[in-house]
Amino acid sequence: MTDETVPSDIPTPRMLSWARNSAIYRLERRMMTEKQLFDAITRKAREKFEDIRAAQLKAVADFAVKFAYDNKVLDDSAYAEISTRSAVRGGKSKRAIARKLTAKGVSSDKVETALAEADDLYAAAIFARKRAFGPFRRVELDEKRKAKELSAFARNGFSFEIGKKIFEMSFEDAEEVILSGRL
């Protein structure tokens, strides 16, 4: 075999150019984690380059991630902090936020750092307001309704203590928690 017939594990310049442009395209539209960008580039490169080898595929995705880091458009810590603030304002528990960030490939130390400022009581009050639970309830409370509300808090990652605390608050106290906890 001559050198010309041996397949190379090094990506072609066309592949690298495509990876750079694809990373720019994706990151202009939304924030991504390193894992999300790597997976997206890998998936699309398989479609775009039919005869791409596994080593080339990894090199192309690594190149896109490195390019994004070099241009400071990829930052898992910032992603985790921004996502956490947004999720807390949306009524998500620390547990639910951690689960989602971990699934997106953010490392556990970055997740822990981002969650340090999160307030589960504030998030639970927002959740209760959105679902008309506890102090925001518009209907009469019966045993079935009570079980439904408390189990909804638990399913959404709030501890029993937090759910019970919100459940027993007055409307004014709950509004105070929401107003004092603004991020």
PAKE-91587 format. One line per field, with one value per residue: residue number from 1; residue in one letter; x, z, y of N, C-alpha, C in turn. Coordinates in pm, 1 decimal. Each point is the difference from the previous one (the first is absolute). Example, Ala and Ser with C-alpha at 12.3 -4.5 7.8 and 13.67 -1.06 7.14 Angstrom:
BEGIN
gutor: c(1;2)
tormi: c(A;S)
n.X: c(1319.0;-35.0)
n.Z: c(780.0;-72.0)
n.Y: c(-569.0;105.0)
ca.X: c(-89.0;82.0)
ca.Z: c(0.0;6.0)
ca.Y: c(119.0;119.0)
c.X: c(90.0;-77.0)
c.Z: c(0.0;73.0)
c.Y: c(120.0;109.0)
This chain:
BEGIN
gutor: c(1;2;3;4;5;6;7;8;9;10;11;12;13;14;15;16;17;18;19;20;21;22;23;24;25;26;27;28;29;30;31;32;33;34;35;36;37;38;39;40;41;42;43;44;45;46;47;48;49;50;51;52;53;54;55;56;57;58;59;60;61;62;63;64;65;66;67;68;69;70;71;72;73;74;75;76;77;78;79;80;81;82;83;84;85;86;87;88;89;90;91;92;93;94;95;96;97;98;99;100;101;102;103;104;105;106;107;108;109;110;111;112;113;114;115;116;117;118;119;120;121;122;123;124;125;126;127;128;129;130;131;132;133;134;135;136;137;138;139;140;141;142;143;144;145;146;147;148;149;150;151;152;153;154;155;156;157;158;159;160;161;162;163;164;165;166;167;168;169;170;171;172;173;174;175;176;177;178;179;180;181;182;183)
tormi: c(M;T;D;E;T;V;P;S;D;I;P;T;P;R;M;L;S;W;A;R;N;S;A;I;Y;R;L;E;R;R;M;M;T;E;K;Q;L;F;D;A;I;T;R;K;A;R;E;K;F;E;D;I;R;A;A;Q;L;K;A;V;A;D;F;A;V;K;F;A;Y;D;N;K;V;L;D;D;S;A;Y;A;E;I;S;T;R;S;A;V;R;G;G;K;S;K;R;A;I;A;R;K;L;T;A;K;G;V;S;S;D;K;V;E;T;A;L;A;E;A;D;D;L;Y;A;A;A;I;F;A;R;K;R;A;F;G;P;F;R;R;V;E;L;D;E;K;R;K;A;K;E;L;S;A;F;A;R;N;G;F;S;F;E;I;G;K;K;I;F;E;M;S;F;E;D;A;E;E;V;I;L;S;G;R;L)
n.X: c(84.0;-41.0;67.1;-22.4;14.0;88.6;-116.7;-20.4;52.8;73.1;-81.9;-74.9;66.3;-64.7;34.0;123.1;-1.8;-55.2;88.0;91.5;-44.1;-3.6;116.2;44.6;-51.0;40.2;119.5;-21.6;-60.7;85.8;-3.2;116.1;-8.5;115.3;-68.8;-88.7;100.3;72.2;-112.5;-32.0;125.0;11.2;-120.3;22.0;119.0;-64.0;-95.9;83.1;84.1;-44.2;121.8;-52.7;123.9;-4.7;126.7;-38.4;-102.9;76.1;92.8;-99.4;-63.3;116.2;23.0;-127.3;14.5;120.1;-50.8;-106.8;81.5;76.5;-121.7;10.7;-51.0;85.8;-91.6;31.6;93.0;19.0;3.4;71.2;72.5;5.5;21.0;84.7;48.8;1.4;53.0;77.9;20.0;19.6;48.9;124.1;-1.6;84.0;-75.5;-108.5;50.5;43.3;-115.1;-59.0;72.9;-14.2;-126.7;21.1;58.6;-63.7;126.5;9.1;129.2;-19.4;-68.1;85.8;96.1;-62.5;-18.3;120.9;-32.2;-38.0;-124.5;-6.6;0.6;84.3;73.7;-15.4;25.2;96.0;45.5;-19.5;57.6;93.4;-1.7;-7.3;113.6;-23.2;75.5;30.6;-45.3;-75.2;22.5;-105.5;65.4;23.3;-18.0;-83.3;-46.6;-4.9;-40.4;-84.2;-24.2;-4.9;-69.2;-64.5;5.4;-33.2;-92.9;-12.5;33.7;-110.4;68.7;-35.3;110.0;64.2;-46.0;22.0;119.0;15.4;-35.0;71.0;69.4;-4.1;-98.8;-10.9;13.5;-79.6;-78.2;16.3;-13.2;-100.8;-52.0;27.1;-43.7;-40.2;32.8)
n.Z: c(0.0;-76.7;27.6;-129.0;14.0;89.0;57.5;6.8;120.5;-80.6;59.9;-106.7;-70.0;-93.7;62.2;17.3;-124.2;-39.2;77.1;-44.6;-124.4;18.1;64.3;-91.2;-96.6;65.5;25.6;-123.4;-12.9;70.2;130.4;-0.9;48.4;55.2;82.7;14.2;1.5;81.8;67.4;-5.5;19.9;94.5;44.4;-13.9;56.7;75.8;6.3;29.4;73.8;-107.7;-45.9;95.2;44.5;92.6;-32.9;-126.6;26.7;81.6;-93.7;-86.0;82.1;26.9;-131.0;-19.9;95.2;-45.8;-121.6;50.3;65.7;-107.4;-52.2;112.9;-81.0;64.0;98.1;42.6;63.0;-100.5;-79.1;93.9;15.5;-128.4;-28.7;101.9;-28.0;-124.8;32.2;87.9;-89.0;-60.7;124.0;-41.1;52.9;104.4;50.3;-43.1;48.2;109.7;1.1;-30.9;84.9;86.2;-37.1;12.9;95.3;85.6;32.7;90.4;-9.8;-129.7;3.6;85.7;-72.0;-109.7;66.1;28.9;-98.6;-49.7;-0.2;62.0;109.7;-55.6;-47.4;120.9;47.2;-88.7;29.2;127.7;-27.0;-72.3;98.4;60.9;66.0;113.8;30.7;-114.6;80.6;-102.3;36.5;47.9;115.1;-62.5;49.7;-101.3;15.4;131.8;-23.1;-86.9;80.6;110.4;-71.7;-46.1;122.7;49.4;-94.5;40.1;91.7;48.1;109.7;81.2;67.3;-114.0;-51.8;116.8;0.2;-130.4;15.1;110.9;-96.4;49.8;-67.2;104.7;79.9;-80.5;-9.2;133.0;3.7;-84.5;66.7;110.6;-73.2;-54.3;-111.2)
n.Y: c(-119.7;94.7;111.6;4.1;-129.0;37.0;-36.1;127.6;6.5;74.0;89.0;7.7;91.4;-65.5;-111.8;47.0;43.9;-113.7;-62.6;85.0;-6.2;-129.6;7.2;84.6;-72.3;-107.8;51.5;41.7;-116.1;-73.4;18.5;-59.4;-123.5;-30.2;-77.2;98.6;87.9;-74.0;-28.0;129.3;36.5;-92.3;29.1;130.5;-20.1;-89.4;94.8;98.8;-69.3;-58.2;28.6;76.8;-7.1;-93.1;-21.0;8.1;-76.3;-71.2;-3.2;-19.6;-84.8;-58.1;8.1;-37.0;-90.9;-35.6;5.1;-60.6;-82.3;-16.4;-1.1;-69.5;-90.5;-77.4;-7.3;-119.9;71.6;82.6;-105.8;-62.9;110.4;25.5;-127.1;2.6;120.1;-34.0;-116.5;63.3;96.2;-115.6;-5.8;-17.4;-121.0;8.1;-95.5;62.3;111.6;-58.7;-63.3;114.1;71.3;-98.5;-5.7;129.1;-70.9;77.2;23.1;-95.2;32.3;11.5;-114.1;-53.8;55.6;-39.1;-113.1;46.4;80.4;-116.1;44.8;-117.9;76.6;83.8;-101.0;-52.9;121.9;11.9;-121.6;30.4;116.5;-62.3;-87.8;117.3;-25.7;-66.1;106.3;-53.3;-93.7;-36.4;-125.1;-62.4;-6.6;-115.2;-119.8;-16.3;122.3;-22.2;-124.3;52.0;100.8;-72.5;-87.6;106.3;49.5;-119.1;-14.2;124.1;-89.2;50.0;30.9;-99.2;36.4;17.6;-111.8;-56.9;58.0;-18.9;-126.2;22.3;61.9;123.9;56.0;80.3;-105.7;-67.4;104.2;7.8;-133.8;11.7;101.9;-65.3;-98.6;112.3;-64.0)
ca.X: c(-84.0;71.0;-52.2;-122.4;-115.7;-23.5;-88.6;61.2;-82.5;4.9;-107.9;41.0;-25.8;-143.2;-70.7;28.8;-69.5;-141.7;-16.9;6.5;-121.3;-113.2;4.5;-44.1;-143.8;-74.4;19.3;-64.8;-142.6;-29.6;109.6;9.9;108.3;103.9;-53.3;-101.4;67.4;72.4;-98.1;-63.4;98.7;19.5;-120.5;-10.0;115.6;-32.8;-92.4;62.2;114.1;-41.5;109.7;83.2;41.0;-25.6;106.1;-21.9;-121.1;38.3;89.8;-81.8;-78.3;95.8;41.6;-110.4;-5.6;117.9;-24.3;-97.7;67.6;98.9;-71.3;-75.7;-144.4;-41.6;40.0;-95.5;-30.9;-97.0;-122.8;-63.4;-49.8;-112.7;-110.7;-49.1;-79.6;-122.6;-84.3;-52.9;-107.2;-110.4;-59.2;63.4;76.4;143.6;14.1;-38.8;100.7;122.0;-25.0;-0.2;135.5;82.3;-38.0;56.8;144.0;72.8;64.8;-66.6;51.5;-59.7;-141.0;-2.3;30.1;-114.4;-114.4;28.9;-82.6;-141.1;-84.2;-112.2;-124.4;-43.0;-43.1;-124.2;-107.3;-30.1;-68.6;-135.5;-76.8;-28.2;-94.7;-111.9;6.2;26.1;-62.1;-54.5;-109.6;-125.7;-111.5;-3.9;95.8;-46.5;111.9;49.9;73.6;119.9;93.2;43.9;93.9;124.3;73.1;55.8;125.7;98.1;37.0;82.7;129.7;1.4;-8.8;-130.2;-3.0;-23.7;-137.7;-91.0;15.2;-73.8;-139.4;-61.0;19.4;-109.5;24.7;92.8;133.1;50.7;35.0;120.5;110.4;24.9;56.6;132.0;94.2;27.8;140.1)
ca.Z: c(0.0;-0.1;95.7;-52.5;18.6;142.9;51.4;104.6;116.0;14.1;-76.7;-112.8;24.2;-23.7;121.2;107.9;-33.5;27.8;146.1;51.8;-41.4;67.4;140.6;0.3;-29.0;115.9;118.4;-22.5;22.6;141.1;84.5;7.5;81.5;-79.5;-43.7;-102.2;-124.4;-46.8;-52.4;-119.9;-108.8;-32.9;-69.5;-132.0;-82.5;-53.7;-111.8;-105.0;-59.1;-0.2;21.2;111.8;92.7;141.2;50.5;-62.0;62.2;131.4;-22.0;-49.0;113.6;92.6;-61.4;16.1;142.0;27.7;-67.9;80.3;122.4;-36.3;-30.6;121.4;-20.4;66.9;140.5;76.1;127.8;-29.3;-41.1;120.7;80.8;-70.0;0.9;137.6;32.2;-78.4;49.8;132.0;-27.2;-59.1;99.6;-0.3;121.1;-17.8;-46.1;-141.1;-75.3;-1.4;-88.9;-139.0;-36.3;-9.7;-125.5;-109.5;-1.1;85.2;106.9;130.0;76.6;-57.4;39.2;142.4;10.6;-51.6;89.7;132.2;23.1;-24.2;119.3;-24.7;52.1;-102.2;-117.6;35.2;1.4;-141.0;-48.3;56.9;-67.0;-137.0;0.5;88.5;115.4;130.1;24.9;-125.7;-35.9;-31.3;31.2;137.5;26.8;54.6;13.3;-133.3;-47.9;82.6;-46.6;-135.1;10.7;65.3;-87.9;-110.4;51.2;7.2;-136.6;-59.6;66.0;126.0;118.0;65.8;90.7;-81.0;-49.5;113.4;41.9;-97.6;10.0;119.3;3.2;-41.1;-129.8;21.0;26.5;-125.9;-84.9;59.7;-39.4;-142.9;-19.2;63.5;-60.6;-140.3;-39.8)
ca.Y: c(119.7;127.3;98.2;61.6;-87.4;-21.2;105.2;81.1;34.0;145.7;61.7;82.8;142.5;24.9;-44.1;94.9;124.3;-24.5;-8.5;137.4;70.4;-62.8;44.0;140.5;-1.6;-49.4;83.4;129.7;-15.4;-27.0;-45.0;-145.3;-52.9;-65.6;-128.8;22.3;38.0;-117.9;-95.7;56.0;-3.1;-140.8;-47.6;62.9;-39.4;-132.7;20.7;80.2;-70.3;-140.8;-93.2;47.1;-105.9;30.9;88.4;131.6;53.5;52.3;114.1;111.9;49.7;61.9;126.1;96.1;37.0;82.6;127.3;73.8;44.0;101.9;124.1;32.6;-9.7;-122.7;7.8;-80.7;66.7;105.9;-67.9;-52.7;111.4;62.7;-96.8;-12.2;119.9;-6.6;-108.4;38.3;97.3;-75.1;-87.8;-132.3;-30.4;-25.9;-137.9;-6.5;75.4;-81.9;-114.1;48.3;42.3;-120.6;-65.6;77.8;-21.1;93.5;-75.8;12.3;113.5;121.8;-1.9;33.1;142.7;75.8;-17.5;56.3;119.5;-30.6;-3.5;-91.3;56.6;96.7;-76.7;-68.7;101.0;26.8;-119.8;0.9;106.4;-43.7;-111.8;37.1;-88.8;61.6;130.8;53.8;-89.2;69.7;-90.1;-49.4;-107.7;-127.3;-94.5;-34.8;118.0;11.6;-102.8;38.4;111.8;-42.2;-92.3;79.6;56.8;-108.8;-40.8;104.4;3.2;75.3;-86.4;2.1;115.7;121.7;-8.3;21.6;139.4;81.4;-41.6;58.7;146.0;87.3;63.6;111.8;-56.1;-55.9;114.6;56.3;-87.9;23.2;134.8;12.0;-92.5;31.4;-15.1)
c.X: c(87.4;-65.0;-133.3;-123.3;-30.5;-90.6;65.2;-97.9;-2.8;-112.6;55.5;-23.2;-147.7;-82.4;19.7;-70.2;-149.8;-26.0;0.6;-129.3;-124.0;-5.8;-48.2;-151.8;-80.3;8.3;-53.9;-146.5;-37.4;125.4;-1.9;109.0;101.9;-51.1;-103.7;63.7;72.1;-96.2;-64.2;94.4;21.7;-117.5;-7.5;115.4;-23.1;-91.2;70.4;109.9;-26.1;113.2;93.1;27.4;-21.3;104.4;-15.1;-119.9;32.0;88.3;-77.6;-79.4;90.5;46.5;-107.3;-8.9;116.9;-16.1;-95.9;61.9;99.6;-64.5;-95.7;-152.2;-56.8;53.4;-104.7;-37.1;-104.6;-133.6;-77.0;-59.9;-123.6;-122.0;-61.1;-86.1;-134.8;-95.8;-60.5;-113.4;-122.2;-63.9;56.3;83.8;147.2;22.9;-30.1;103.1;128.6;-14.6;8.5;140.6;93.0;-30.2;57.9;152.9;81.3;57.6;-63.9;52.8;-56.2;-148.0;-12.7;24.5;-119.0;-118.5;20.3;-90.8;-149.8;-76.0;-123.2;-132.5;-58.2;-55.8;-132.5;-118.0;-41.0;-78.9;-145.5;-86.8;-38.8;-108.7;-124.0;-12.6;17.6;-70.0;-63.4;-119.7;-129.0;-122.4;11.0;95.8;-72.1;119.4;61.7;86.7;131.5;106.0;55.7;106.3;133.4;80.0;58.6;130.9;109.2;46.0;92.4;128.6;8.1;-12.7;-139.7;-12.5;-30.9;-144.1;-100.5;3.8;-79.0;-148.8;-71.1;14.9;-128.7;38.2;105.0;142.6;63.2;42.1;128.3;124.6;37.4;64.3;139.6;104.9;34.3;148.5;40.5)
c.Z: c(0.0;99.8;-45.6;27.1;147.9;51.1;119.1;113.6;23.8;-83.9;-113.4;35.0;-20.4;123.3;113.5;-24.3;28.6;151.1;62.7;-32.0;69.3;146.9;11.2;-17.6;123.5;119.4;-18.1;39.7;145.1;73.2;7.1;99.6;-94.1;-57.2;-110.3;-134.1;-59.7;-65.2;-129.5;-119.3;-45.4;-83.5;-142.7;-91.6;-60.5;-121.6;-119.2;-74.4;9.2;34.7;114.7;95.3;143.3;55.9;-58.5;65.2;135.0;-15.8;-46.2;115.6;103.0;-52.2;18.9;144.6;35.6;-63.1;82.9;129.9;-29.7;-26.7;112.0;-21.0;61.9;142.4;83.1;133.6;-19.7;-39.8;123.0;84.9;-62.8;1.8;138.9;37.5;-71.8;53.9;136.7;-18.3;-60.8;95.1;1.7;126.9;-33.9;-56.7;-149.4;-88.4;-12.4;-96.0;-146.7;-45.4;-16.0;-130.3;-121.2;-1.6;81.6;117.4;135.6;82.3;-52.5;35.1;145.1;22.0;-43.9;95.6;137.6;32.8;-14.3;131.7;-29.7;51.0;-100.2;-121.8;27.7;4.0;-142.8;-59.0;49.0;-67.3;-141.4;-4.6;85.9;115.9;126.4;15.8;-125.9;-50.0;-20.8;32.9;144.7;15.7;56.0;1.7;-135.3;-55.2;76.5;-46.1;-137.1;7.0;60.8;-87.8;-120.5;43.2;-0.4;-139.9;-66.4;78.5;128.6;116.8;60.7;88.7;-77.5;-49.8;110.1;46.1;-93.6;12.3;114.5;9.2;-31.8;-134.5;13.6;24.3;-128.3;-95.0;49.8;-37.7;-146.9;-22.0;58.4;-68.9;-143.1;-29.0;-92.7)
c.Y: c(124.6;92.8;58.8;-85.7;-27.8;111.6;70.9;24.9;150.6;60.4;87.6;147.7;36.0;-37.6;99.7;133.3;-13.8;-2.0;138.3;74.6;-55.4;41.7;144.7;7.2;-39.7;95.2;142.0;-5.9;-28.4;-44.7;-151.4;-37.6;-64.4;-132.5;17.9;35.1;-120.3;-98.8;49.7;-5.7;-144.2;-52.7;55.3;-39.2;-137.8;11.8;65.6;-76.0;-150.7;-96.4;42.2;-116.6;46.4;96.2;140.4;68.8;62.9;123.8;123.5;61.5;68.1;135.5;107.5;49.3;90.8;138.4;87.1;50.8;112.3;135.9;42.0;3.4;-127.7;5.6;-73.1;64.4;108.8;-60.8;-48.2;111.8;63.8;-91.8;-12.7;119.7;-3.4;-105.9;32.5;101.6;-67.0;-99.8;-141.0;-18.8;-20.6;-139.4;-12.8;71.5;-82.7;-117.0;43.2;40.0;-119.9;-73.5;73.3;-4.4;98.3;-79.5;30.5;117.4;132.1;9.9;43.8;150.0;84.1;-6.5;63.3;118.5;-26.0;-13.4;-85.8;55.1;99.6;-74.4;-71.4;96.7;36.2;-116.8;-1.7;105.6;-42.7;-106.7;27.8;-99.7;82.0;133.1;61.6;-81.5;79.3;-84.9;-45.6;-118.2;-121.7;-95.3;-35.5;113.5;15.5;-100.5;36.2;109.3;-43.6;-95.9;73.1;66.0;-107.3;-42.1;101.6;25.3;79.9;-97.1;11.4;123.2;128.9;0.6;30.2;145.8;93.5;-27.5;70.3;151.7;74.7;62.0;110.8;-49.3;-54.2;112.6;64.5;-80.9;27.0;136.9;14.6;-87.0;29.0;-10.1;110.3)
